[in-house]
Amino acid sequence: MTDQTGLFPERNGESGSKTSFDGGDASGHRARLRKRLMSGGEDALADHEVIEYLLMVARPRIDTKPIARSLIQRFGSLAGVLTADPQALALHPNMGETSAAALRIVALAARRLARTVVREQPVLSNWQALLDYLHIDMAHLNVERVRVLYLNTQNMLILDHLVGDGTLDESPIYTREVVKKGLDVGAAAMILVHNHPSGSPKPSRADIQVTQKITEAARLMGMTVHDHIVIGREGYTSLKAQGLI
């Protein structure tokens, strides 16, 4: 039966100690957080305070500080929390779907903003924006993801194609499919991208070999492979900068 009075705590773990609705806890902690957020710079709040604030906006009746700290402890960092698996977030103690959604929407907004910046200019002259976008989207994944960025003759992005997600440490990429997709969308060039869940962006021997195969096949079809970027939590590696393309 649905409670219409608001007297009972939310289900699915979304319960806890109550505070007043406008974040007006007795100590004034939430008001101070809000003031620092509105008047400070990007470092006005610590990582756990960012999570705490997001959760308290979604669920104003409970103390979200301990939840925020436990999330940082479990997932390792602010980025780790915001990009965590939705089910893992929802099932975390004292979370639930409402809280998980409040965190997931931030990661979604960040990806869309970064993707918009990438699409507005030629990719090769907007390289840092591309790296920022790829890092936001892929650096903290627990599986290996392969994508191909197809570009037109002006090096504008015409398709960000997700080839697929693999196991913990590998994902298949097929030369024929990559090249055929490029022909289908009328691409003049492409950039290969994948992540390493281990965190290290160092390319493997297999990474180098598949890059060389695709580069040669694309060349025969009149397309250029500008680069293969490997993304990890520790940074990125450009195979072109390494002299491997």
Secondary structure, DSSP 8 states (H G I E B T S, - for coil): ---SSS-S--STT-------TTS--TT-HHHHHHHHHHHS-TTSS-HHHHHHHHHHHH-TTS--HHHHHHHHHHHSSHHHHHTS-HHHHHHSTT--HHHHHHHHHHHHHHHHHHHHHHHHS-GGGSHHHHHHHHHHHHTT-SS-EEEEEEE-TT--EEEEEEEEE-SSS-----HHHHHHHHHHTT-SEEEEEEE-TTS-----HHHHHHHHHHHHHHHHTT-EEEEEEEEETTEEEETTTTT--
